């Protein structure tokens, strides 16, 4: 029965989330941030409530008048604050119910997650108690209805015997002490709720309590628009206990049960509430999936770090709980950042967006850490330099100043960034950094300079190659409005697309700006005196796309162990080009039909990598000697039309593309 309900709910969520991914991108999909949005709305409610409290009069005669003064005479701020307070409170109910429904649909309530589920049920009731209490404070006709109905309902319970309602038989029975009590509950309740919210996330590794800035700003803008277009006002004038309330517009988010108090016996409503609460509390234990009940051992590479996955716990949560530094973003199978390779054992892939984990990726043994759960003891590999928590110290975040903007071709710019004096971002040739945008989104770019050419200690520098892509949010800025002296937030280094120590000859393929990490690796190899044969095949569409061809040709002249082969795929016949044509990987295979004993590094688009690597393996290349770094536009990974292709360097070693 529960499964029949969960399956259509899960399908509905997956469909809607897929639509939101295509519309806004996985990073800004609100369904991936429901818990964080609830926290954010709570702070909006708290901030607006504090402002209202400053002007609220807790005396019986003054309660209504003070709220009216805020609403009308101070409409430009007090009225807006009142409306935001109300609409944000309604929003909390909607978001929390969606959050719980989603976790139920995806079966994220079993095993160790029971703690978050049970505390979440308690939080829902805290929200309702605080919200209903808030409707009593304006002391209008809606407040009168809420007070009378609530205390009649409570009076039904054994031990009260009508004692509460006797305080509301006559108007003069309501005193200032009553309003002081209401205000005390309305302040104390949210404080206890905040404590419970903190407890609620303690079992969730690396829980986020704030949504991305863009979502926060959009929510605030929506609340402001609602407040201006549909301002919240009092209903029916001041409360009068001597006159019954006849008609009202109820807030159906908080007062949905209240019509039942006058249609059903009060005991029946208590039974409905009590039974529903008990059912929600019991859900984590009503349906268990037998294959997930045993704890499983997880071994994560590189480094052979071990973690234990509890019943139903995802590989990501198990690793984070063990203190490992793992790549992730949406945590809901929508972004692909946490793709791993399952080397041994079986996993349940769980629910995920099909565009993020394709069937071909599954056949290659890949899975998403955030969705997959272990069916056996498993061994997985992830695209990170190391899983040791100590390495997290090496990942640094800082502001970098744009020092030089140099056009290398019509659609490629060399961006030179200056780090703060004395600051360091040590990296290995082939790694990349993230540029952090204003709303928290990230764009990944390879270090194009080798580590030894990072400037002086007092003037450290980083070189990036930025390719313009139509509609690219960051790349468009680089080509149009970015100026010398502007400041960019960067973090890094990341990635494992680095030169391995061996005696094998090195074959390299670069596609377009995939030349950037190759440049860093090659120049670093020269500086370290590596004498292994190195051949670089650089594939582009036209001659003009070989934006640093002269540099590669100079390497070939100056280093006897280096050979350079440019390949054009779309250069018109008859053009002034006597070099190789066609697909770059085909050119390499023409020269090296037997790849046994070679070491191959491939950096370019996902399409190029996914085409080339199987071909290389079928020509004798050892799987342990093939290292790839695939990238593609963010628009293609997330569906966001606003964030297309901010060209960069993605994940390596056969991992799927990192959104750019």
C-alpha positions as CSV (number, residue, x, y, z in Angstrom):
1,X,0.0,0.0,0.0
2,X,2.7,2.5,1.0
3,X,4.8,1.5,-2.1
4,X,1.8,2.1,-4.4
5,X,1.6,5.6,-3.0
6,X,5.3,6.3,-3.1
7,X,5.8,5.3,-6.7
8,X,3.5,7.8,-8.4
9,X,4.7,10.5,-5.9
10,X,8.3,9.8,-6.8
11,X,7.5,9.8,-10.5
12,X,5.7,13.2,-10.1
13,X,8.7,14.7,-8.2
14,X,11.2,13.4,-10.8
15,X,9.1,14.9,-13.7
16,X,8.7,18.3,-12.0
17,X,12.3,18.4,-10.9
18,X,13.4,17.6,-14.5
19,X,11.3,20.5,-15.7
20,X,12.9,22.8,-13.2
21,X,16.4,21.6,-14.1
22,X,15.8,22.5,-17.7
23,X,14.3,25.9,-16.8
24,X,16.7,27.0,-14.0
25,X,19.6,24.5,-13.9
26,X,20.2,22.0,-11.2
27,X,22.0,24.5,-9.0
28,X,18.9,26.7,-8.8
29,X,16.3,24.0,-8.6
30,X,14.2,24.8,-5.5
31,X,13.2,21.2,-5.0
32,X,16.9,20.5,-4.2
33,X,16.9,23.1,-1.5
34,X,13.6,22.7,0.3
35,X,15.1,22.3,3.8
36,X,17.4,25.3,3.3
37,X,14.5,27.4,2.0
38,X,12.5,26.5,5.1
39,X,15.4,27.9,7.2
40,X,15.6,31.0,5.1
41,X,11.9,31.6,5.4
42,X,12.2,31.2,9.2
43,X,14.7,34.0,9.3
44,X,12.5,36.2,7.2
45,X,9.6,35.5,9.6
46,X,11.9,36.2,12.6
47,X,13.2,39.5,11.2
48,X,9.8,40.8,10.2
49,X,8.3,39.6,13.5
50,X,10.9,41.5,15.5
51,X,10.0,44.7,13.6
52,X,6.3,44.2,14.2
53,X,6.9,43.5,17.9
54,X,8.6,46.9,18.4
55,X,5.3,48.6,17.5
56,X,2.9,46.1,18.9
57,X,0.9,47.1,22.0
58,X,0.2,44.1,24.3
59,X,-2.7,45.9,26.0
60,X,-6.2,44.7,25.1
61,X,-7.3,48.1,23.7
62,X,-4.1,48.8,22.0
63,X,-3.5,45.4,20.2
64,X,-5.9,46.1,17.4
65,X,-5.0,49.8,17.0
66,X,-1.3,49.1,16.9
67,X,-1.6,46.5,14.2
68,X,-3.9,48.8,12.2
69,X,-1.4,51.7,12.6
70,X,1.3,49.5,11.3
71,X,-0.8,48.3,8.4
72,X,-2.2,51.6,7.2
73,X,-0.4,54.6,8.6
74,X,3.0,52.9,8.1
75,X,2.0,50.8,5.1
76,X,5.3,51.6,3.3
77,X,7.2,49.5,5.9
78,X,5.0,48.2,8.7
79,X,2.4,47.0,6.3
80,X,4.9,45.4,4.1
81,X,6.5,43.7,7.1
82,X,3.2,42.4,8.3
83,X,2.5,40.9,4.8
84,X,5.9,39.4,4.5
85,X,5.5,37.9,8.0
86,X,2.3,36.3,7.0
87,X,3.3,35.1,3.5
88,X,6.7,33.8,4.7
89,X,4.9,31.9,7.5
90,X,2.6,30.3,4.9
91,X,5.6,29.5,2.8
92,X,7.2,27.6,5.6
93,X,4.2,25.3,5.8
94,X,4.2,24.7,2.1
95,X,7.9,24.1,1.9
96,X,8.0,21.8,5.0
97,X,5.1,19.7,3.7
98,X,6.8,19.4,0.3
99,X,10.1,18.5,2.0
100,X,8.4,15.8,4.1
101,X,6.4,14.5,1.1
102,X,9.5,14.3,-1.0
103,X,11.5,12.4,1.6
104,X,8.5,10.0,1.9
105,X,8.3,9.5,-1.8
106,X,12.0,8.8,-2.2
107,X,12.0,6.6,1.0
108,X,14.5,8.8,2.8
109,X,12.9,8.0,6.1
110,X,14.3,4.6,7.0
111,X,17.4,3.6,8.8
112,X,19.4,6.4,10.4
113,X,17.1,8.9,8.7
114,X,14.3,8.1,11.2
115,X,15.8,10.8,13.5
116,X,15.4,13.6,10.9
117,X,11.9,12.4,10.0
118,X,10.6,12.2,13.6
119,X,12.1,15.6,14.5
120,X,10.6,16.9,11.3
121,X,7.1,15.8,12.4
122,X,7.7,17.6,15.6
123,X,8.8,20.7,13.7
124,X,5.5,20.7,11.7
125,X,3.5,20.9,14.9
126,X,5.8,23.6,16.3
127,X,5.1,25.6,13.1
128,X,1.3,25.2,13.4
129,X,1.3,26.1,17.1
130,X,3.3,29.3,16.5
131,X,1.3,30.1,13.4
132,X,-2.1,29.7,15.0
133,X,-0.9,31.7,18.0
134,X,0.1,34.5,15.6
135,X,-3.4,34.8,14.2
136,X,-4.6,35.6,17.7
137,X,-2.4,38.7,18.2
138,X,-4.1,41.3,15.9
139,X,-7.3,40.9,17.9
140,X,-9.6,41.3,14.9
141,X,-12.6,39.1,14.1
142,X,-10.3,36.4,12.7
143,X,-8.3,36.5,15.9
144,X,-11.6,36.2,17.9
145,X,-12.6,33.1,15.8
146,X,-9.2,31.5,16.2
147,X,-9.0,32.1,20.0
148,X,-12.5,30.8,20.7
149,X,-12.3,27.8,18.4
150,X,-8.8,26.8,19.7
151,X,-9.7,27.1,23.4
152,X,-13.0,25.2,22.8
153,X,-11.0,22.4,21.2
154,X,-8.5,22.3,24.0
155,X,-11.2,22.4,26.6
156,X,-12.5,19.1,25.3
157,X,-9.4,17.4,26.7
158,X,-9.7,15.7,30.1
159,X,-8.7,18.0,33.0
160,X,-9.8,21.3,31.5
161,X,-13.6,20.9,31.8
162,X,-14.4,24.3,30.2
163,X,-12.0,26.2,32.4
164,X,-10.3,27.9,29.4
165,X,-13.5,29.0,27.7
166,X,-14.8,30.7,30.8
167,X,-12.1,33.4,30.1
168,X,-13.9,34.3,26.9
169,X,-17.5,34.5,27.9
170,X,-17.4,38.2,28.4
171,X,-15.3,40.9,26.8
172,X,-13.9,42.1,30.0
173,X,-12.7,38.6,30.8
174,X,-9.8,39.2,28.4
175,X,-7.0,41.2,30.1
176,X,-3.7,42.5,29.2
177,X,-2.1,39.5,30.9
178,X,-3.7,37.4,28.2
179,X,-1.9,39.3,25.4
180,X,1.3,39.2,27.3
181,X,0.9,35.4,27.4
182,X,0.2,35.3,23.7
183,X,3.3,37.4,22.9
184,X,5.4,35.2,25.2
185,X,4.3,32.1,23.4
186,X,4.8,33.7,20.0
187,X,8.4,34.6,20.9
188,X,9.3,31.5,23.0
189,X,7.8,29.1,20.5
190,X,10.0,30.1,17.6
191,X,13.1,30.0,19.8
192,X,12.3,26.4,20.7
193,X,11.6,25.7,17.1
194,X,15.0,27.1,16.1
195,X,16.6,24.8,18.6
196,X,14.7,21.8,17.2
197,X,15.7,22.8,13.7
198,X,19.3,22.7,14.7
199,X,18.7,19.2,16.3
200,X,16.8,18.2,13.1
201,X,19.9,18.5,10.9
202,X,22.4,16.9,13.2
203,X,22.1,13.5,11.5
204,X,22.4,15.0,8.0
205,X,26.1,15.2,7.0
206,X,27.0,18.7,5.7
207,X,23.4,19.9,5.9
208,X,22.8,23.2,4.1
209,X,20.7,25.8,6.0
210,X,20.7,28.6,3.4
211,X,19.6,28.3,-0.2
212,X,21.7,29.7,-3.1
213,X,21.6,33.5,-3.2
214,X,19.6,33.6,-6.4
215,X,16.8,31.5,-4.8
216,X,16.9,33.7,-1.7
217,X,16.6,36.9,-3.7
218,X,13.9,35.5,-5.9
219,X,11.9,34.4,-2.8
220,X,12.3,37.8,-1.2
221,X,11.2,39.5,-4.4
222,X,8.1,37.3,-4.7
223,X,7.2,38.1,-1.0
224,X,7.6,41.8,-1.6
225,X,5.5,41.6,-4.8
226,X,2.7,39.7,-2.9
227,X,2.9,42.2,0.0
228,X,2.4,45.1,-2.4
229,X,-0.2,43.5,-4.6
230,X,-2.2,41.7,-1.9
231,X,-1.4,43.3,1.4
232,X,-2.5,41.5,4.5
233,X,-5.2,43.4,6.5
234,X,-7.3,42.8,9.5
235,X,-10.7,41.1,9.1
236,X,-14.1,42.5,10.3
237,X,-12.8,45.1,12.6
238,X,-11.9,44.7,16.3
239,X,-12.8,41.5,18.1
240,X,-16.1,41.6,20.0
241,X,-16.8,38.5,22.2
242,X,-20.4,39.6,22.6
243,X,-21.1,39.0,18.9
244,X,-20.5,35.7,17.1
245,X,-18.3,35.6,14.0
246,X,-20.4,34.9,10.9
247,X,-18.1,34.9,7.9
248,X,-14.3,35.1,7.4
249,X,-11.6,34.4,4.9
250,X,-9.5,31.7,6.5
251,X,-5.8,31.1,6.0
252,X,-6.0,27.6,4.7
253,X,-2.3,26.9,5.3
254,X,-2.7,27.1,9.1
255,X,-6.5,27.0,9.8
256,X,-7.4,24.1,7.5
257,X,-8.8,22.0,10.5
258,X,-10.8,24.8,12.0
259,X,-14.0,24.3,9.9
260,X,-14.1,20.7,11.2
261,X,-14.3,21.9,14.8
262,X,-17.9,23.1,14.0
263,X,-18.8,20.2,11.8
264,X,-17.4,17.2,13.6
265,X,-17.4,16.2,17.3
266,X,-14.3,17.8,18.9
267,X,-13.1,14.3,20.0
268,X,-13.2,13.2,16.4
269,X,-10.9,16.0,15.3
270,X,-8.5,15.1,18.2
271,X,-8.6,11.5,16.9
272,X,-7.8,12.6,13.4
273,X,-4.9,14.7,14.5
274,X,-3.5,12.1,16.9
275,X,-3.9,9.2,14.5
276,X,-2.2,11.2,11.7
277,X,0.7,12.2,13.9
278,X,1.2,8.6,15.1
279,X,1.1,7.3,11.6
280,X,3.7,9.9,10.5
281,X,5.9,9.0,13.4
282,X,5.6,5.2,12.6
283,X,6.3,5.5,8.9
284,X,10.1,4.8,9.1
285,X,9.3,1.4,10.5
286,X,6.2,0.4,8.6
287,X,8.0,-0.6,5.4
288,X,11.5,-1.8,5.2
289,X,13.4,-2.9,2.2
290,X,15.2,-6.2,2.9
291,X,18.2,-5.6,0.7
292,X,19.3,-2.5,2.5
293,X,19.1,-3.4,6.1
294,X,22.7,-4.6,6.7
295,X,25.5,-2.2,7.2
296,X,27.9,-2.2,4.3
297,X,31.6,-1.5,4.1
298,X,32.5,1.2,1.5
299,X,36.0,1.6,0.2
300,X,36.7,4.9,-1.6
301,X,39.7,5.6,-3.8
302,X,42.1,7.2,-4.2
303,X,43.6,6.3,-0.9
304,X,41.5,3.2,0.0
305,X,39.6,5.1,2.7
306,X,36.9,3.1,4.4
307,X,33.4,4.1,5.6
308,X,30.4,2.2,6.9
309,X,27.1,2.8,5.3
310,X,24.1,2.4,7.5
311,X,20.8,0.8,6.3
312,X,19.5,2.9,3.4
313,X,22.4,5.4,3.6
314,X,23.7,6.8,0.4
315,X,27.4,6.4,-0.5
316,X,27.8,10.2,-0.2
317,X,26.2,10.4,3.2
318,X,28.4,7.5,4.5
319,X,31.5,9.2,3.2
320,X,30.7,12.6,4.6
321,X,29.8,11.1,7.9
322,X,33.2,9.5,7.9
323,X,34.8,12.9,7.5
324,X,35.9,12.4,3.9
325,X,36.2,15.2,1.4
326,X,33.8,14.3,-1.5
327,X,32.5,16.2,-4.5
328,X,28.8,17.0,-4.4
329,X,26.3,19.8,-5.1
330,X,22.6,19.2,-5.5
331,X,22.6,15.8,-3.5
332,X,19.5,14.8,-5.5
333,X,20.7,13.2,-8.6
334,X,20.4,16.3,-10.8
335,X,23.9,17.8,-11.3
336,X,26.3,14.9,-11.8
337,X,29.1,16.4,-9.7
338,X,29.3,13.3,-7.5
339,X,29.6,10.6,-10.2
340,X,31.8,7.7,-9.2
341,X,33.0,4.5,-10.7
342,X,31.9,1.3,-9.0
343,X,34.9,-0.9,-9.1
344,X,33.5,-3.8,-7.0
345,X,30.2,-4.8,-5.5
346,X,26.6,-3.9,-6.3
347,X,24.7,-0.7,-5.7
348,X,21.0,0.4,-6.0
349,X,21.3,3.5,-8.1
350,X,18.2,5.0,-6.6
351,X,16.2,7.8,-8.2
352,X,18.1,10.3,-10.4
353,X,17.6,12.4,-13.5
354,X,18.2,10.2,-16.6
355,X,20.1,13.0,-18.3
356,X,22.6,13.0,-15.4
357,X,23.3,9.3,-15.3
358,X,22.8,7.9,-18.7
359,X,22.4,4.2,-19.5
360,X,25.8,4.1,-21.1
361,X,27.3,5.5,-17.9
362,X,25.6,2.9,-15.9
363,X,26.9,0.2,-18.2
364,X,30.4,1.6,-17.7
365,X,29.9,1.0,-13.9
366,X,29.2,4.6,-12.9
367,X,26.8,5.8,-10.2
368,X,25.9,8.9,-8.3
369,X,27.2,9.0,-4.8
370,X,24.2,11.0,-3.6
371,X,21.6,8.5,-4.8
372,X,23.3,5.1,-4.8
373,X,23.1,2.8,-1.8
374,X,25.2,-0.3,-1.3
375,X,23.7,-3.8,-1.8
376,X,27.1,-5.4,-1.0
377,X,30.4,-4.2,0.3
378,X,31.5,-1.9,-2.5
379,X,34.7,-0.3,-3.8
380,X,34.3,3.0,-5.7
381,X,36.7,5.6,-7.2
382,X,36.0,9.4,-7.3
383,X,37.6,12.2,-9.2
384,X,39.4,13.9,-6.4
385,X,43.1,14.3,-5.6
386,X,42.7,12.5,-2.3
387,X,39.9,11.7,0.1
388,X,42.0,12.5,3.2
389,X,40.2,15.3,5.2
390,X,43.6,16.9,5.7
391,X,43.8,17.6,2.0
392,X,40.8,19.9,2.4
393,X,43.2,22.5,3.9
394,X,44.9,22.6,0.5
395,X,41.7,23.8,-1.2
396,X,41.7,27.5,-0.8
397,X,39.3,30.3,-1.5
398,X,40.4,33.9,-2.1
399,X,39.8,37.0,-4.2
400,X,41.9,37.4,-7.3
401,X,42.3,40.6,-9.3
402,X,42.1,40.6,-13.1
403,X,45.6,41.7,-14.2
404,X,45.5,41.2,-18.0
405,X,42.9,40.4,-20.6
406,X,44.6,39.2,-23.8
407,X,42.7,38.1,-26.9
408,X,44.3,35.0,-28.3
409,X,41.8,34.4,-31.0
410,X,38.3,35.6,-32.0
411,X,36.7,33.5,-29.2
412,X,39.6,32.7,-26.8
413,X,40.9,35.1,-24.1
414,X,43.9,34.6,-21.9
415,X,42.9,35.8,-18.5
416,X,45.7,36.6,-16.1
417,X,44.7,36.7,-12.4
418,X,46.8,38.2,-9.6
419,X,46.5,36.7,-6.2
420,X,46.8,38.8,-3.0
421,X,50.4,39.5,-2.1
422,X,51.8,36.5,-0.2
423,X,48.8,34.3,-1.0
424,X,49.4,30.9,-2.5
425,X,47.3,28.3,-4.4
426,X,49.7,25.4,-4.9
427,X,48.5,23.1,-7.7
428,X,49.7,20.2,-9.8
429,X,49.9,20.7,-13.6
430,X,46.5,19.7,-15.1
431,X,44.3,20.7,-12.2
432,X,41.7,23.3,-12.3
433,X,40.0,26.0,-10.1
434,X,36.5,27.2,-9.7
435,X,35.4,30.8,-10.2
436,X,32.6,31.5,-7.8
437,X,29.9,33.7,-9.2
438,X,27.8,36.1,-7.2
439,X,25.0,33.7,-6.6
440,X,27.3,30.9,-5.5
441,X,27.4,29.1,-8.9
442,X,30.8,27.9,-10.0
443,X,32.6,27.8,-13.3
444,X,35.6,25.5,-13.6
445,X,38.8,26.5,-15.5
446,X,42.1,24.7,-15.9
447,X,45.4,26.3,-14.8
448,X,47.1,27.0,-18.1
449,X,50.4,28.0,-16.6
450,X,52.7,25.4,-15.1
451,X,53.2,25.5,-11.3
452,X,56.7,26.9,-11.6
453,X,55.4,29.9,-13.6
454,X,53.0,31.2,-10.9
455,X,54.7,34.6,-10.5
456,X,56.7,35.7,-7.5
457,X,55.8,35.3,-3.8
458,X,54.8,39.0,-3.7
459,X,53.1,38.8,-7.1
460,X,51.5,35.4,-7.6
461,X,49.6,34.9,-10.8
462,X,47.3,32.4,-12.5
463,X,46.7,31.9,-16.3
464,X,43.3,30.8,-17.6
465,X,42.1,30.3,-21.2
466,X,38.4,31.3,-21.6
467,X,36.5,30.4,-24.7
468,X,33.4,32.4,-25.6
469,X,30.3,30.4,-25.9
470,X,27.0,31.9,-27.1
471,X,24.8,32.6,-24.1
472,X,27.6,31.8,-21.6
473,X,26.9,33.8,-18.4
474,X,30.5,34.1,-17.3
475,X,32.3,33.9,-20.6
476,X,30.1,36.6,-22.1
477,X,31.1,38.8,-19.1
478,X,34.8,38.1,-19.8
479,X,34.4,39.1,-23.5
480,X,32.2,42.2,-22.9
481,X,32.3,43.9,-19.5
482,X,35.2,42.4,-17.5
483,X,38.0,44.9,-17.0
484,X,41.5,44.9,-15.6
485,X,41.2,45.5,-11.9
486,X,38.0,43.6,-11.4
487,X,37.9,41.1,-8.6
488,X,36.9,37.5,-9.0
489,X,36.4,34.9,-6.2
490,X,38.3,31.7,-6.9
491,X,38.7,28.4,-5.1
492,X,40.9,25.4,-5.8
493,X,42.8,23.4,-6.8
494,X,40.7,20.4,-7.9
495,X,41.1,17.5,-10.2
496,X,43.3,14.4,-10.9
497,X,44.1,15.0,-14.6
498,X,47.8,15.1,-13.9
499,X,50.9,13.4,-15.4
500,X,51.5,9.9,-14.0
501,X,55.0,8.7,-13.1
502,X,55.9,5.9,-15.5
503,X,58.3,5.0,-18.3
504,X,55.6,4.8,-21.0
505,X,55.6,7.2,-24.1
506,X,53.0,9.9,-23.7
507,X,50.2,10.6,-26.3
508,X,48.1,13.6,-25.7
509,X,44.9,14.8,-27.3
510,X,43.5,18.3,-26.8
511,X,40.2,19.6,-28.1
512,X,39.8,23.4,-28.4
513,X,40.6,25.0,-25.0
514,X,41.4,21.5,-23.7
515,X,44.8,22.8,-24.7
516,X,45.0,24.8,-21.5
517,X,45.7,21.9,-19.0
518,X,47.8,20.1,-21.6
519,X,49.9,23.3,-21.9
520,X,50.4,23.3,-18.1
521,X,51.4,19.6,-18.1
522,X,53.8,19.8,-21.0
523,X,55.6,22.9,-19.7
524,X,55.8,21.3,-16.3
525,X,57.3,18.2,-17.8
526,X,59.9,20.2,-19.7
527,X,60.8,22.1,-16.5
528,X,61.2,18.8,-14.6
529,X,63.4,17.3,-17.2
530,X,61.1,14.5,-18.2
531,X,62.6,12.7,-21.3
532,X,59.7,10.4,-22.1
533,X,58.4,10.8,-25.7
534,X,55.5,13.3,-25.8
535,X,53.2,13.7,-28.8
536,X,50.4,16.2,-28.8
537,X,47.5,16.1,-31.2
538,X,45.5,19.3,-31.0
539,X,42.1,19.0,-32.7
540,X,40.0,22.1,-33.6
541,X,37.6,23.1,-36.4
542,X,39.6,25.7,-38.3
543,X,43.1,27.1,-38.5
544,X,42.1,30.2,-36.5
545,X,41.1,28.0,-33.5
546,X,44.8,27.0,-33.0
547,X,45.2,30.0,-30.8
548,X,48.7,29.1,-29.6
549,X,50.0,27.0,-32.5
550,X,53.3,28.9,-32.6
551,X,53.9,28.0,-28.9
552,X,53.4,24.3,-29.6
553,X,55.6,24.5,-32.7
554,X,58.3,26.2,-30.6
555,X,58.1,23.3,-28.1
556,X,58.7,20.9,-31.0
557,X,61.8,22.8,-32.1
558,X,63.3,23.2,-28.7
559,X,62.6,19.7,-27.3
560,X,63.7,16.6,-29.1
561,X,61.2,14.4,-27.2
562,X,58.2,16.4,-28.2
563,X,56.1,16.2,-31.4
564,X,53.1,18.4,-32.3
565,X,50.3,17.4,-34.7
566,X,47.5,19.9,-35.3
567,X,44.3,18.5,-36.8
568,X,41.5,20.5,-38.4
569,X,38.0,19.0,-38.8
570,X,36.1,21.7,-40.7
571,X,38.7,23.7,-42.6
572,X,37.4,24.3,-46.1
573,X,39.0,22.5,-49.0
574,X,41.4,24.8,-50.9
575,X,42.2,26.8,-47.8
576,X,45.9,27.5,-47.0
577,X,46.3,24.4,-44.9
578,X,48.6,21.4,-45.7
579,X,48.3,19.7,-42.4
580,X,46.1,16.9,-41.1
581,X,42.3,16.9,-41.4
582,X,39.5,15.0,-39.9
583,X,38.8,13.8,-36.3
584,X,41.7,14.2,-34.0
585,X,41.5,10.8,-32.4
586,X,41.4,9.2,-35.8
587,X,44.7,11.0,-36.6
588,X,46.3,9.6,-33.5
589,X,45.1,6.1,-34.3
590,X,46.4,6.4,-37.9
591,X,49.8,7.1,-36.5
592,X,49.6,4.6,-33.6
593,X,47.3,1.7,-34.5
594,X,48.7,-0.3,-31.6
595,X,48.5,1.6,-28.3
596,X,49.7,-1.2,-26.1
597,X,52.4,0.2,-23.8
598,X,51.4,3.8,-24.4
599,X,50.0,6.3,-21.9
600,X,47.2,8.5,-23.3
601,X,45.8,11.8,-21.9
602,X,42.6,13.2,-23.5
603,X,41.1,16.6,-22.7
604,X,38.2,18.1,-24.6
605,X,34.4,17.9,-25.0
606,X,32.4,15.0,-23.6
607,X,31.5,13.9,-27.1
608,X,35.2,13.8,-28.1
609,X,36.2,11.9,-25.0
610,X,33.3,9.4,-25.1
611,X,34.2,8.7,-28.8
612,X,37.9,8.5,-28.5
613,X,38.5,6.5,-25.3
614,X,36.6,3.4,-26.4
615,X,38.4,3.5,-29.7
616,X,41.8,3.7,-27.9
617,X,40.9,0.8,-25.6
618,X,39.9,-1.3,-28.6
619,X,43.4,-0.6,-30.1
620,X,45.3,-2.2,-27.2
621,X,45.5,0.7,-24.7
622,X,45.6,-0.5,-21.1
623,X,42.6,0.9,-19.1
624,X,45.0,2.0,-16.4
625,X,47.0,4.1,-18.8
626,X,44.1,6.2,-20.2
627,X,43.3,9.5,-18.5
628,X,40.6,11.8,-19.6
629,X,39.2,15.2,-18.7
630,X,35.9,16.0,-20.3
631,X,34.0,19.2,-20.3
632,X,30.8,20.6,-21.7
633,X,28.7,23.7,-21.4
634,X,26.7,24.1,-18.2
635,X,23.6,24.5,-20.3
636,X,24.0,21.0,-21.5
637,X,24.4,19.5,-18.1
638,X,21.8,21.5,-16.3
639,X,19.4,22.7,-18.9
640,X,20.0,26.4,-17.9
641,X,19.7,28.7,-20.9
642,X,21.3,31.4,-18.8
643,X,24.5,29.5,-18.0
644,X,25.7,28.0,-21.2
645,X,29.2,26.7,-21.6
646,X,31.4,28.8,-19.5
647,X,34.2,26.8,-21.0
648,X,36.4,25.2,-18.5
649,X,38.2,22.1,-17.3
650,X,36.1,19.4,-15.8
651,X,36.7,16.2,-14.0
652,X,39.3,13.7,-15.1
653,X,40.3,10.1,-15.2
654,X,37.3,9.0,-17.1
655,X,34.8,10.7,-14.8
656,X,31.9,12.4,-16.5
657,X,31.9,16.1,-17.3
658,X,31.9,18.7,-14.5
659,X,29.3,21.4,-15.2
660,X,30.9,24.6,-16.4
